[in-house]
Amino acid sequence: MDTLTAIATRHSTRDYLDKPIPREIIEQIIDAARRAPTARNEQPWEFVVITDPAMRQRVAELTDYGKFIARAPACVVVFCKDTKYYLEDGCAATENILLAATALGVQSCWVAGDKKAYSNRIAEMLKVPAGYKPISILALGYAKSPGQQKPRRELAQLLHWEQF
């Protein structure tokens, strides 16, 4: 799948088949994440992939709106060193995960980031060293049923040339 098709067709999925994602596919997805742009080439990110059902259940229980993580075959938690541009760098890597997953036939849902009160508890549970910020929690899996991207504002409503 080409990049523009992945962007146009990617959507959040919360209901997954009980089918594991091959390790090679997960590695391809994370490889795409590490290729994201980063300020000053700091590459501050670390990726924790959780495939163990009990651990995914624990993560799901801590979230406000991510209970479905327990049913996803994989969960990726993106962390970044606490650098000046950690949030921008981590979000770029997160978006690459979402698009790479789509291109590889894996659905996803971005659940939360470092603004959630439970994020630090998840970091502790995953034994993340001090000095790292949680950026995103992503559920990954094969969708139980096809979905589609929610309607978006028309380009003419939001595109401005030269000035607002």
C-alpha positions in Angstrom: 0.0 0.0 0.0 1.4 3.4 -0.9 1.7 6.2 1.7 -1.2 8.3 0.6 -3.5 5.4 0.5 -2.4 4.5 4.1 -3.1 8.0 5.2 -6.5 8.1 3.5 -7.7 4.7 4.8 -6.2 4.6 8.3 -8.8 4.6 11.1 -9.0 3.8 14.8 -10.0 0.2 15.5 -11.0 -1.1 18.9 -12.2 -4.6 18.2 -9.6 -7.1 17.2 -9.5 -10.8 16.0 -7.8 -13.2 18.4 -4.9 -13.5 15.9 -1.3 -12.7 16.8 0.7 -10.3 14.7 3.9 -11.9 13.4 7.0 -10.6 15.1 8.5 -9.6 11.7 5.5 -7.4 11.1 5.8 -5.7 14.5 9.5 -5.2 13.9 8.7 -3.6 10.5 6.3 -1.2 12.2 8.8 -0.2 14.9 11.5 0.2 12.2 9.2 2.7 10.5 8.8 4.5 13.8 12.5 4.9 14.4 12.8 6.5 10.9 10.6 9.4 11.9 12.0 12.9 11.8 13.5 14.1 15.0 14.8 17.5 16.2 18.6 17.7 16.1 18.6 14.0 15.2 18.3 13.2 18.9 16.2 10.1 18.3 14.9 10.1 21.9 12.5 7.3 21.6 12.2 3.8 23.0 9.4 1.4 22.2 8.0 -1.2 24.5 5.9 -3.9 22.7 3.6 -5.8 24.9 2.2 -9.1 23.6 1.7 -10.9 26.9 -2.1 -11.1 27.6 -1.7 -10.5 31.3 0.5 -7.5 30.8 -1.9 -6.0 28.2 -4.7 -6.6 30.7 -2.8 -4.6 33.4 -2.2 -1.8 30.9 -5.9 -1.8 29.8 -7.1 -1.7 33.5 -5.0 1.5 34.1 -6.4 3.4 31.2 -9.5 5.5 31.1 -10.6 4.6 27.5 -8.3 1.8 26.5 -10.0 -1.3 28.0 -9.9 -2.9 24.5 -6.1 -3.0 24.8 -6.6 -6.3 26.6 -8.1 -7.8 23.5 -5.6 -6.5 21.0 -2.8 -8.9 20.2 -0.2 -6.3 20.7 0.3 -3.0 22.4 3.1 -0.5 21.8 4.0 2.1 24.4 6.2 4.9 23.0 8.6 6.7 25.4 11.0 9.5 24.8 13.9 10.9 26.8 12.9 14.2 28.4 14.5 16.4 25.7 13.4 19.8 24.5 11.3 18.3 21.6 10.4 15.0 23.1 6.7 15.4 22.4 7.1 16.4 18.7 9.7 13.6 18.2 7.5 11.0 19.9 4.4 12.0 18.1 6.2 11.8 14.7 7.3 8.2 15.6 3.7 7.4 16.8 2.2 8.5 13.5 4.7 6.4 11.6 3.5 3.4 13.7 -0.1 4.1 12.8 0.7 4.5 9.1 3.1 1.6 8.8 0.6 -0.7 10.6 -2.1 0.3 8.1 0.2 -0.3 5.2 0.9 -3.8 6.5 -2.7 -4.7 7.0 -2.7 -4.1 10.8 -5.3 -1.9 12.5 -4.5 0.4 15.4 -5.8 2.9 17.9 -3.9 5.6 19.7 -5.1 5.5 23.3 -3.3 8.1 25.4 -0.1 10.1 26.1 1.8 11.7 28.8 -1.0 14.0 29.9 -2.9 11.1 31.5 -2.5 10.6 35.2 -2.0 6.9 34.8 0.9 7.2 32.3 3.6 7.2 35.0 2.1 4.1 36.6 2.4 2.4 33.2 6.0 3.5 32.9 6.7 2.1 36.4 5.0 -1.2 35.5 7.1 -1.4 32.4 10.3 -0.6 34.4 11.1 2.4 32.3 14.1 4.3 33.6 13.8 7.8 35.1 14.1 10.6 32.5 11.6 9.2 30.0 8.2 10.5 29.2 5.3 8.4 28.0 4.1 9.6 24.6 1.5 7.2 23.4 -0.1 3.8 24.0 -1.1 2.1 20.8 -3.3 -1.0 20.4 -2.4 -3.1 17.3 -4.3 -6.0 15.7 -6.3 -7.4 12.9 -9.8 -5.9 12.8 -12.9 -8.1 13.5 -14.8 -6.1 11.0 -13.9 -3.6 8.3 -14.1 0.0 9.4 -13.5 3.3 7.7 -12.1 6.7 8.4 -14.5 9.1 10.0 -15.5 12.1 7.8 -13.0 14.8 7.6 -13.4 18.5 7.0 -13.2 19.4 3.3 -9.8 20.7 2.2 -11.4 24.0 1.0 -12.6 24.6 4.6 -9.1 24.5 6.2 -6.5 25.3 3.5 -5.3 28.9 3.5 -2.8 30.4 1.0 -0.4 33.2 2.1 -2.5 34.2 5.2 -5.3 32.9 7.3 
